[in-house]
Amino acid sequence: MKLPTFSEKIVRIGFQYLTLVLLSLVVIESIQAQEKKKILIDTLDGKLDFTRFVLEADGVLPIISPITEPAVGYGGVLAAVYFIPKEDPTHRPDLVLAAGGLTSNGSWLAGGGYIGYWNADHIRYQGFAGYGEFNLSFYTRRGRELEFQLKSFTFIQRALFRLKGTNFFLGGEYKYANVDIPLFAGNEIVDPIDLNLVNSGVSLITEYDSRNNPFTPSDGLKLHLSYEQNFEFLGSTKDWGRLNFHTYWYWPVSESYVPALRLDGSMVTDSTPFYARPDVYMRGVPALRYQGQVTGLIETEHLYNFNLRWSGVGFAGMGAAFQSRDNFVNDEVVWSLGGGFRYLLARGLGIRAGADIARGPEDWAFYITVGSAWLR
C-alpha cells in the first residue's frame, strides 16, 4: 500500500509540529503550576527553554500549531503529546501522540500514533492511524488544474533494526489506506478505479543515519532507500509500486556555520494512482503541483548561529517531474528559494523552531518550521 502522497506529507508535517512547544499557549495552566521550579528557564543561559517541561511535566502536553501548506491553505493542528523519557537521559524519548487539524479550504484530519526508540536505539518503531478529508488540486500534463476531494483512512506500521555496531538500519513497513474520491469535473481523464481504491502493501527499507540529532541535525549523514509494493493478495485493489531515495548531509564548517545538502528522488510503476505519483516537494512549491512517474530534486540549506539561541537560515533548490520513465523530457525546471530564522527551543532535545518565507515558480509561501524542514 502506498499512503496517498498528500496524506504522507500531512503525517510528516504533523509530526514536526507535534515535537514543537513554541506556540503551546494552551499549556499556561501547567506552566503556572511549575513556576516555582522555573521549569521553563534554562540554567545554562537563563533563556526560555522547554526541555525540562517536555521531559518532566506530568500527564499529557497539549499543543497548538499552524498548518501553512499552500496546497490546503492556512489552518491549525491541536494535539496532545506524551514524552516517555528513558532511564539514560542521552537516549531519545518515545512519543505518544493524538492530533486533529483543520484548514481554510475545508481540509481536516484526525489521528494518533506512537514513535519509539527501543533497546538503546537498536530498534526504531513508528505506528500511525488516522482519517482525513483533503480538498486538493491535480494538474494535467498540460497544466490544467482539476480540483478534487480525497477521503482516506490510513494505517501504518514500521520497524527498523540497527545492524550491530553500525549506523545502518534494515526493516520494513506495512501501509493500508482506504481511499474514496467523489466524482469531480474532469475525472474522466483518470482511471475510474482510482476513485474508490484500497491500497495495501509492504516496503523494504534500508537506511544509514549518523546525524547527531533527529530533530534539528547539525552534523552527519542520512541515506534512505526503499521500495514499496501494493499487492492484490494483501487486499489492494490493484498492484503498483514505488521506489524512494533521499539523502541529507550536514557538515559543520564551524560552530556558527552549518551548510547542508538534500537529494531526493522517486519512481513509480505505470498503474500508480494519480494522487500517489511523486511530486517535487520543496518549500515554496505547493504539494502535488508538479507530479510525474519520476521526480528528482537537489536543495541546499545554510544555517548560521548568531548565538546559542538564535539562528538565520537560507535555502535554495531545483527539481523536475518527468511524465515517463522511458522519456526523460521535462517542460519546466521547478525552483525555490527563501530564508528564515530559528530559535533553540529545547536545548536538551536539540529542537530548533522558527519561520520561513519561500518563493517558488508561482508565488510566495510562509511556513512554520519545527526541527528540520527535511524531517522524515
C-alpha positions in Angstrom: 0.0 0.0 0.0 1.1 3.5 -0.7 -0.2 6.2 1.5 -1.7 9.0 -0.6 1.1 11.4 -1.3 -0.5 14.4 0.4 -1.6 12.3 3.4 2.1 11.3 3.8 3.0 14.9 3.9 0.3 15.7 6.5 1.7 13.0 8.7 5.2 14.3 8.3 4.2 17.9 8.9 2.0 16.8 11.8 5.0 15.0 13.4 7.1 18.1 13.1 4.5 20.3 14.8 3.9 17.7 17.5 7.5 18.0 18.6 7.2 21.7 18.9 6.2 23.6 22.0 6.8 27.1 20.5 3.1 28.0 20.1 1.7 25.9 23.0 -0.3 28.7 24.6 -2.8 26.1 26.0 -0.2 24.9 28.5 -0.3 28.1 30.5 -2.1 26.4 33.5 0.6 23.7 33.6 3.3 26.3 33.3 1.9 28.2 36.3 1.9 25.1 38.4 5.6 24.7 37.7 6.7 28.3 38.1 8.3 27.7 41.5 10.7 25.3 39.8 11.4 27.7 37.0 10.9 24.7 34.7 10.9 26.9 31.5 14.2 28.6 32.2 17.5 27.0 31.1 20.0 27.1 33.9 22.8 27.5 31.3 21.9 30.9 29.9 18.7 31.9 31.7 16.6 31.8 28.5 13.3 30.3 27.6 13.7 26.5 27.1 11.2 23.7 27.0 13.4 20.7 27.6 12.6 20.1 31.3 8.9 20.9 30.8 8.6 18.4 28.0 10.5 15.6 29.9 9.4 16.4 33.5 5.8 17.7 33.2 3.2 15.2 34.4 0.5 14.0 32.1 -0.3 14.9 28.5 1.2 18.0 26.9 -1.4 20.0 24.8 -0.1 21.8 21.7 -1.5 24.2 19.1 0.4 24.7 15.9 -0.3 26.2 12.5 -0.6 24.5 9.1 0.9 26.6 6.3 0.9 24.2 3.4 -0.1 26.2 0.2 -2.0 23.2 -1.2 -4.6 23.2 1.6 -4.4 26.8 2.9 -3.8 28.1 6.4 -5.1 26.3 9.4 -4.1 24.7 12.7 -3.4 21.4 14.5 -4.5 20.7 18.0 -2.5 17.9 19.5 -1.7 16.0 22.7 1.7 14.6 23.1 3.2 12.5 25.9 7.0 12.2 26.0 8.4 9.0 27.6 11.9 9.7 28.8 14.4 6.9 29.1 16.5 5.9 32.2 19.5 7.1 30.3 18.9 10.8 29.6 21.1 10.6 26.5 18.7 8.2 24.8 15.9 9.6 22.6 12.4 9.7 24.3 9.4 7.8 22.9 6.4 9.8 21.9 2.7 9.0 22.1 0.5 11.5 20.2 -3.0 12.3 19.1 -3.9 15.2 16.8 -6.6 16.9 14.8 -6.3 19.7 12.2 -8.5 22.0 10.1 -7.5 24.3 7.2 -9.1 27.3 5.4 -10.1 25.3 2.4 -12.1 22.7 4.4 -9.5 20.0 4.7 -9.3 18.2 8.0 -7.6 15.2 9.7 -7.6 13.3 13.0 -5.4 10.5 14.2 -2.7 9.3 16.5 0.4 7.3 16.8 3.5 6.1 18.6 7.2 6.8 17.9 9.6 4.6 19.7 13.4 4.2 20.1 13.8 0.9 21.7 16.7 -1.2 23.1 19.1 1.7 23.2 18.1 2.9 19.7 18.7 -0.5 18.2 15.0 -0.7 17.1 13.1 2.3 15.7 9.3 1.9 15.6 6.6 4.1 14.1 2.8 3.4 14.2 0.1 5.7 13.0 -3.6 5.6 12.2 -5.9 8.4 11.1 -8.7 9.7 8.9 -8.7 12.8 6.8 -10.6 14.7 4.1 -8.4 16.9 1.9 -9.5 19.4 -0.8 -6.7 19.3 -3.3 -5.8 20.1 -6.9 -4.5 17.8 -9.6 -2.7 19.2 -12.6 -2.8 17.5 -16.0 0.3 17.2 -18.3 -0.8 20.5 -20.0 -1.1 22.3 -16.7 -4.9 22.2 -16.3 -5.9 22.4 -12.7 -8.6 19.9 -11.5 -10.0 20.3 -8.0 -11.0 17.1 -6.1 -11.6 15.8 -2.6 -9.7 12.9 -1.2 -11.1 10.9 1.8 -8.7 8.4 3.3 -8.4 6.2 6.4 -4.7 5.3 6.8 -2.9 2.7 9.0 0.9 2.4 9.1 3.4 0.1 10.9 7.1 0.5 10.6 10.1 -1.1 12.3 13.9 -0.6 11.5 16.6 -2.7 13.1 20.2 -1.4 13.6 23.0 -3.6 12.3 25.2 -4.3 15.3 27.9 -1.7 15.9 26.9 0.4 12.8 24.7 3.3 11.7 23.0 1.0 9.2 19.3 0.0 9.6 17.2 -2.6 7.8 13.5 -3.0 8.2 10.1 -2.9 6.7 6.7 -1.2 6.7 3.1 -2.1 6.2 0.6 0.5 5.0 -3.1 0.4 4.5 -5.3 3.1 3.0 -8.9 3.1 2.0 -9.3 6.0 -0.4 -12.6 7.5 -1.7 -12.7 10.3 -4.2 -16.1 11.7 -5.2 -16.7 12.4 -8.8 -15.2 15.8 -9.9 -15.1 17.9 -13.0 -12.5 16.4 -15.3 -12.4 13.0 -13.6 -12.8 11.2 -17.0 -9.1 11.7 -17.6 -8.1 9.5 -14.6 -8.5 5.7 -14.1 -12.0 5.1 -12.6 -10.5 2.5 -10.3 -8.5 5.3 -8.6 -11.7 7.0 -7.3 -12.5 4.2 -4.9 -9.4 2.3 -4.0 -7.9 0.2 -1.3 -4.1 0.3 -1.1 -2.4 -2.5 1.0 1.3 -3.2 0.7 4.7 -3.7 2.2 8.0 -1.8 2.0 11.6 -2.9 2.3 13.7 -0.2 3.8 17.4 0.4 4.2 18.9 3.4 5.9 22.2 4.9 7.1 21.8 7.5 9.8 24.8 9.2 11.5 23.0 12.5 12.3 23.8 13.9 15.7 20.1 14.8 16.3 16.8 13.5 15.0 15.0 16.9 15.2 17.5 19.6 14.0 20.7 17.9 12.9 23.9 19.9 12.6 26.3 17.1 11.7 26.1 13.7 10.0 24.5 11.9 7.0 21.2 10.2 6.4 20.7 7.9 3.4 17.3 6.3 2.7 16.4 3.7 0.0 13.1 1.9 0.0 10.8 0.0 -2.3 7.1 -0.4 -1.6 4.8 -2.7 -3.4 1.0 -3.0 -3.1 -0.3 -6.5 -3.7 -3.8 -7.7 -4.6 -3.3 -10.8 -2.4 -2.9 -8.4 0.6 -6.2 -6.7 -0.2 -5.1 -3.9 -2.5 -7.4 -3.1 -5.4 -4.5 -3.3 -7.8 -0.8 -4.0 -7.8 1.6 -1.0 -8.0 4.9 0.1 -6.6 7.2 3.0 -5.8 11.0 3.4 -5.4 12.1 6.1 -3.0 15.5 7.6 -2.3 16.6 10.6 -0.3 19.8 11.8 1.4 20.5 14.6 3.9 24.1 15.6 4.5 25.1 18.2 7.3 28.7 19.2 7.5 29.6 22.0 10.1 32.2 24.3 8.8 32.4 25.9 12.3 30.3 26.2 15.4 28.4 29.0 13.8 28.0 27.9 10.1 26.3 24.6 9.1 25.7 24.0 5.4 23.6 21.1 4.3 22.6 19.2 1.1 19.5 17.3 0.2 19.0 14.9 -2.7 15.6 13.4 -3.3 14.1 11.1 -6.0 11.2 8.8 -6.6 9.9 6.5 -9.4 6.6 4.7 -9.7 5.1 1.9 -11.8 2.6 2.6 -14.6 -0.5 1.6 -12.5 0.1 4.0 -9.7 -3.0 6.1 -8.7 -2.9 9.7 -10.0 -2.8 11.2 -6.4 0.1 8.9 -5.3 2.5 9.8 -8.2 5.6 11.5 -6.7 5.8 15.3 -6.8 8.5 17.9 -6.4 8.3 18.8 -2.7 10.1 21.9 -1.5 9.3 25.0 0.4 7.6 27.4 -1.9 6.2 24.7 -4.2 2.6 23.6 -3.5 2.1 19.8 -2.8 1.0 17.8 -5.9 1.7 20.8 -8.2 4.5 19.1 -10.2 4.0 15.3 -10.5 5.4 12.6 -12.7 6.4 9.0 -12.9 9.9 10.1 -12.0 10.9 13.1 -9.8 14.2 14.4 -8.6 15.4 17.4 -6.8 18.5 19.0 -5.2 18.3 21.5 -2.4 20.9 23.3 -0.2 20.3 24.9 3.2 22.7 27.1 5.2 22.3 27.7 8.9 24.2 30.5 10.7 24.1 30.7 14.5 24.2 34.2 15.8 24.5 32.9 19.3 23.4 29.8 21.3 19.6 30.5 20.8 19.1 32.5 17.6 20.0 31.4 14.0 19.3 32.5 10.5 18.7 30.2 7.6 18.8 30.5 3.8 17.9 27.8 1.2 17.5 27.2 -2.5 16.8 24.2 -4.7 15.5 23.0 -8.0 13.8 19.8 -9.2 11.9 18.3 -12.1 9.0 15.9 -12.7 9.2 13.5 -15.7 5.9 12.1 -17.1 7.5 8.8 -18.3 10.4 6.6 -17.2 11.1 6.0 -20.8 11.4 9.6 -21.9 13.2 12.0 -19.5 11.8 15.1 -21.1 10.6 17.9 -18.8 8.9 21.1 -19.8 9.9 23.1 -16.8 12.5 23.1 -14.1 11.0 23.8 -10.7 12.9 26.2 -8.5 12.6 27.5 -4.9 14.5 29.8 -2.6 13.9 31.6 0.6 15.1 32.3 4.2 14.0 32.4 7.8 15.1 32.3 11.4 15.4 29.6 14.2 15.2 29.7 18.0 16.7 26.8 20.0 13.5 25.9 21.8 14.7 22.8 23.7 18.4 22.6 24.1 18.4 19.2 25.7 16.4 17.7 22.8 18.1 19.7 20.1 14.8 21.2 18.8 15.0 24.5 16.8 11.9 26.2 15.6 11.0 29.2 13.6 9.5 30.6 10.4 10.5 30.5 6.7 9.4 32.6 3.7 9.9 30.9 0.3 9.4 31.8 -3.3 8.6 29.2 -6.0 7.5 29.3 -9.6 4.0 30.6 -8.8 4.0 32.6 -5.6 5.4 33.3 -2.1 4.7 30.9 0.8 5.0 31.1 4.5 6.0 28.2 6.8 6.3 27.5 10.5 9.3 25.1 10.6 9.9 22.7 13.5 13.1 20.8 13.7 14.5 20.3 10.2 12.3 21.3 7.2 13.6 18.0 5.7 12.4 15.9 8.7 11.2 12.4 7.7 
